[in-house]
Amino acid sequence: MKKVAIGCLVVLMLGCVIVGGFAFWAYRRVQQTVAQFSELAQVPAIERQVRARDPFVPPASDELTASQVERLLRVQAAIRERLGARFAEFEKQYKVFSEKDKATLTDVPTLIAGYRDLALMWLDAKRSQVEALNEVNLSLEEYRWIREQTYKALGVPYVDFDIGKIAEDIRSGQTTSDSGQLLGSIGPSGPEANRKLVEAHRKQLESNVAMASFGL
């Protein structure tokens, strides 16, 4: 099954990271986008509204539970429902990029600029994510761990540009960040139990990977 468009972007980014320097460059481009929109400075405060705040300790086995996967899907579904028809615009940036015959580094700034244009929609999606996390009693830390283990099991890579973390870095004056990590996996990995657990939801999860790439 064809991966959603972010897959092409991630493969491109991975190759660039191998030759060096791209992760920092891409992070700075996204940082500039965040800095241009004062509304995005609200993100850290919005994320502090998540009620589940206890530290999350991943199991030594890295195995997911059915409940964790179900709650991940519920949060993703809530975001899509909140965005409604606007989600098509969210995905459009990836679709245009993935359908190019030859995607190159020069296309990446255009993709990021697309998110600049959709900044307010993203902010609405972030609010929806927080509301959904409270509904299913998940912390952001656990949610992010579940998301990464799920996409590892599916063999779907994504670059996680955590806009909330970038906004907090800007507020505190930091110029570097661990945001912009390559997460997931190119090819299924992790415990066999996880792969069996998530396979039934592959179509839905793949259709949501664009959200994962921007911290949702």
Residue pairs with C-beta under 8 A, 6 or more apart in sequence:
1 202
1 203
1 206
3 156
3 206
3 209
4 91
4 94
4 98
4 206
4 207
4 209
4 210
5 91
5 93
5 94
5 95
5 96
5 97
5 98
5 99
5 210
6 94
6 98
6 158
6 159
6 209
6 210
6 213
7 98
7 156
7 157
7 158
7 209
8 97
8 98
8 103
9 94
9 97
9 98
9 103
9 108
9 111
9 159
9 213
10 157
10 158
10 159
10 182
10 184
10 186
10 213
11 157
11 186
12 103
12 104
12 105
12 108
13 22
13 23
13 26
13 108
13 159
13 182
14 157
14 182
14 186
16 22
16 23
16 105
17 23
17 182
22 105
23 180
23 181
23 182
24 176
24 180
26 108
26 112
26 159
26 161
26 180
27 161
27 166
27 176
27 177
27 179
27 180
29 108
29 109
29 112
30 112
30 115
30 161
30 163
30 166
30 179
30 180
31 166
31 169
31 170
31 177
33 112
33 113
33 115
33 116
33 119
34 40
34 163
34 166
34 167
34 170
35 170
36 116
37 116
37 119
37 120
39 119
39 120
39 123
40 119
40 122
40 123
40 163
40 167
41 167
41 170
41 171
42 123
43 123
43 126
43 163
43 164
43 167
43 168
44 164
44 167
44 168
44 171
46 123
46 126
46 127
46 130
46 164
47 126
47 130
47 140
47 164
49 130
49 134
50 130
50 133
50 134
50 139
50 140
51 134
51 137
52 133
52 134
52 137
52 138
52 139
52 142
53 139
54 139
55 141
56 139
56 141
56 142
56 145
58 145
61 191
62 149
62 190
62 191
62 194
63 191
63 193
63 194
64 146
64 149
64 150
64 153
64 193
64 194
64 197
64 198
66 197
68 142
68 146
69 146
69 150
69 197
69 198
69 201
71 136
71 138
71 143
71 146
72 143
72 146
72 147
72 150
73 201
73 204
73 205
74 132
74 135
74 136
75 129
75 132
75 133
75 136
75 138
75 143
76 204
76 205
76 208
76 211
76 216
78 128
78 129
78 131
78 132
78 135
79 125
79 128
79 129
79 132
79 211
79 216
80 87
80 208
80 211
81 128
82 124
82 125
82 127
82 128
83 90
83 121
83 124
83 125
83 128
86 121
89 118
89 121
90 118
90 121
90 122
90 125
90 210
90 211
91 210
92 114
93 111
93 114
93 115
93 118
94 111
94 210
97 103
97 107
97 110
97 111
100 107
115 122
115 214
122 163
122 214
122 216
125 211
125 216
126 163
126 164
126 215
126 216
129 216
133 139
133 140
133 143
138 146
144 160
147 183
147 212
148 160
148 183
148 184
149 190
149 194
150 194
150 198
150 205
151 157
151 158
151 183
151 184
151 185
151 205
151 209
151 212
152 183
152 184
152 185
152 188
152 189
152 190
152 194
153 185
153 188
153 189
153 190
153 191
153 194
153 195
153 197
153 198
153 199
154 184
154 188
154 195
154 198
154 199
154 202
154 205
154 206
155 184
155 185
155 186
155 187
155 188
155 189
156 184
156 185
156 205
156 206
156 209
157 182
157 183
157 184
157 185
157 186
158 182
158 183
158 184
158 209
158 212
158 213
159 180
159 181
159 182
159 183
159 213
160 179
160 180
160 181
160 182
160 183
160 212
160 213
160 214
160 215
161 179
161 180
161 213
161 214
161 215
162 179
162 214
162 215
163 214
163 215
164 215
165 177
165 178
165 179
165 215
166 177
166 179
169 175
169 176
169 177
169 179
183 212
184 209
184 212
188 195
198 205
